[in-house]
Amino acid sequence: MRTTLDIEPDILQAAKEIAAKEKTTAGAVISRLARKGMSPEPAAGESKIRNGVPVIPASGHIITLEHVQRLMDEEGI
């Protein structure tokens, strides 16, 4: 469907760059990102994805550098 929208110049430029990389149109890119932005939050038990990386739900524990170093030592990293 053809329509007229007022899109900020930086957003349009980013969409055009993504479209060129994906060999598609800026309209298709903007539509896909709009759909993704309007999709509901994941259901209970599903991981949320942020920037392509699964977000680990909070457990109520504070992870310190000492915790990380201990686990690295245990894993031999």
N, C-alpha and C positions, 0 to 999 in steps of 0.2 A: 504494500500500500504506500502510496506517495503522499507525504505531508510535509509541512514546513515546521521546523523546530529551531529555537534559539539555543545553540550549543556553544559553550565557551570555547574560544579559539584553541586553548591548550588541550582541551579534551578532544576536540575534533582532530587536532594534529596527532595526538597519541593514538586515536582510533585508526587514522590513516596509516600510521606506521605499523601498527599491529596487522591491519588488513593487508598491507604489502607483504609482510613476512608470511602471513597465512594464505596468501593468494586468494583473498576474498574482498568484500566491499566494506567500507567504513560503516555503512548502515547495518550490515550483518554483524559486525563486531559490536557496535553499540547495542543492538537488539539482544545479542547473547549476554553481554555484561549487565544489561538492565534486567533480563530474566533472572540471572544469577543473583543479582542484588535484591530482587523481590521474592526469591524462594524462601520458604519457611526455614526456621532453625532446624537442625537435625533432631530426630526423635531421640528419646532417652536410650542410652546405650550406643548411639552412633557418635563417631568423632566429628568434631567441628574442624573444618579445614581453613587455615588462614595463610594466605600467600603460598598455597600449595603444600603446606606442612600441617599434619594433624596436630591439633591443640590438645594437650593432655589436661584432663579435668583436674581442678584443684582438689587436693586430698586433705587439706588442713595442716599439712606439715610444711615447715619452712626448710628449703634445701639450701644449705650453706656450701661454701667453697670446701670446707672440711669433708662434707658428705661426698662431694664430687671427687676429691682427691683420694678418699678411702676407697670408693668404688673403682677408680682408675687403677689404684694399686692392686686391688683384688683381681681385676681383669687383666692386669699386666700391660696396661696402656701407658 
